[in-house]
Amino acid sequence: MVNEPPKVVPDGRYPIGQAAELLGIGRTTLRRHADRGPRNGGIAFTTPKGSTKKYFSGRDLLAYWRRRTGA
């Protein structure tokens, strides 16, 4: 996990690879935390209709980073 808040646009949408890189964690770790959901210490994501890909909002990335780092 990076020490500084990820540089994201709050209303932006980031695919899993880019989101993991911004947070300084692996894609597998981020995928596992997404599967947990935000209520269980994970992170929220969206999946567009007709797709299986996970996307993360900049706002959710910042909230997740704050929870994980205690900032």
Secondary structure as the mmCIF struct_conf table of DSSP 4:
data_model
#
loop_
_struct_conf.conf_type_id
_struct_conf.id
_struct_conf.beg_label_comp_id
_struct_conf.beg_label_asym_id
_struct_conf.beg_label_seq_id
_struct_conf.end_label_comp_id
_struct_conf.end_label_asym_id
_struct_conf.end_label_seq_id
BEND BEND1 ASN A 3 GLU A 4
HELX_LH_PP_P HELX_LH_PP_P1 PRO A 5 PRO A 6
TURN_TY1_P TURN_TY1_P1 PRO A 10 ASP A 11
STRN STRN1 ARG A 13 PRO A 15
HELX_RH_AL_P HELX_RH_AL_P1 ILE A 16 LEU A 23
TURN_TY1_P TURN_TY1_P2 GLY A 24 GLY A 24
BEND BEND2 ILE A 25 ILE A 25
HELX_RH_AL_P HELX_RH_AL_P2 ARG A 27 ARG A 36
HELX_RH_3T_P HELX_RH_3T_P1 PRO A 38 ASN A 40
TURN_TY1_P TURN_TY1_P3 GLY A 41 GLY A 41
STRN STRN2 THR A 46 THR A 46
TURN_TY1_P TURN_TY1_P4 LYS A 49 GLY A 50
STRN STRN3 TYR A 55 SER A 57
HELX_RH_AL_P HELX_RH_AL_P3 GLY A 58 THR A 69
TURN_TY1_P TURN_TY1_P5 GLY A 70 GLY A 70
#
